[in-house]
C-alpha cells in the first residue's frame, strides 16, 4: 500500500470509535430511537470493519515483505556468487586461447562449474522455505534434463 494511503485505515478505525463514542454520549443525553441506534451502530461497525480489513492487509504486506527480505538477501548473495563464477569461466576461456594446456583449462572449468552447481543448490535450498512445491518441481525438471543429457 502506498505511503499516502496508510492513513485511510487509521482514519476509518478512528471514525468507528468516534461514532461509538458519539452514540454513547447521545444515549446519555436522551433516548435514541430504534432507527438512530441501528444507524449509528451500523455506521460504526461498517467503518470499523473496513478500516480493520485494510489495516490488517497493510500489516500482512509489511510482515511478508520483512520475511521475504532475508531470503532475497541470501538469494542476491548467491546470484552474485554465480555471476562471479561465470566471470571466471569467461576469463579461463579467454586464457585457454593462449598456449596453455587443454587439460589444465578443462580441469579449471570443471572446478568452476562444480562450484556454480553447489551455489545454485544452496540458492534452491534458500527458496525451499518460501516455495517448497515450486523448488521440488524445479529439482525434478533439472533431474529429468540431466538424465536426458547423460543418455545422449
Rosetta blueprint (number, residue, H / E / L):
1 X L
2 X L
3 X H
4 X H
5 X H
6 X H
7 X H
8 X H
9 X H
10 X H
11 X H
12 X H
13 X H
14 X H
15 X H
16 X H
17 X H
18 X H
19 X H
20 X H
21 X H
22 X H
23 X H
24 X H
25 X H
26 X H
27 X H
28 X H
29 X H
30 X L
31 X L
32 X L
33 X L
34 X H
35 X H
36 X H
37 X H
38 X H
39 X H
40 X H
41 X H
42 X H
43 X H
44 X H
45 X H
46 X H
47 X H
48 X H
49 X H
50 X H
51 X H
52 X H
53 X H
54 X H
55 X H
56 X H
57 X H
58 X H
59 X H
60 X H
61 X H
62 X H
63 X H
64 X H
65 X H
66 X H
67 X H
68 X H
69 X H
70 X H
71 X H
72 X H
73 X H
74 X H
75 X H
76 X H
77 X H
78 X H
79 X H
80 X H
81 X H
82 X H
83 X H
84 X H
85 X H
86 X H
87 X H
88 X H
89 X H
90 X H
91 X H
92 X H
93 X H
94 X H
95 X H
96 X H
97 X L
98 X L
99 X L
100 X L
101 X L
102 X H
103 X H
104 X H
105 X H
106 X H
107 X H
108 X H
109 X H
110 X H
111 X H
112 X H
113 X H
114 X H
115 X H
116 X H
117 X H
118 X H
119 X H
120 X H
121 X H
122 X H
123 X H
124 X H
125 X H
126 X H
127 X H
128 X H
129 X L
130 X L
131 X L
132 X H
133 X H
134 X H
135 X H
136 X H
137 X H
138 X H
139 X H
140 X H
141 X H
142 X H
143 X H
144 X H
145 X H
146 X H
147 X H
148 X H
149 X H
150 X H
151 X H
152 X L
